[in-house]
């Protein structure tokens, strides 16, 4: 299963590499590709019961919604307060993992 996410706050390739490495190390992630220019991340998940279990938990928490089309099930972020809070938490983590170089550059002539 593959999911595409919008990722904001990355300003340098080092940020891209950190995010990609961090997500790639998560259980159930088969592959992760972060695109700095498109502010996107494509994650390919293992097709295992563990992933299904995680998706069920995310769905019951109101973080994702699903749509079935034949045998395929498509997931996306829910438009709920918990999902928005989770999104803000991810943005906050990106800021911690990739401190903005803009502030550093402001003091440079």
ABEGO torsion letter per residue (X at the ends): XBBBBBBBGBABAAAAAAAAAAAAABBGBABBBBBAAAGBBBBBBBBBAAAAAAAAAAAAAGABBBBBBEABBBBBBBBBAAAAAAAAAAAAAAAAABBBAAAAAAABX
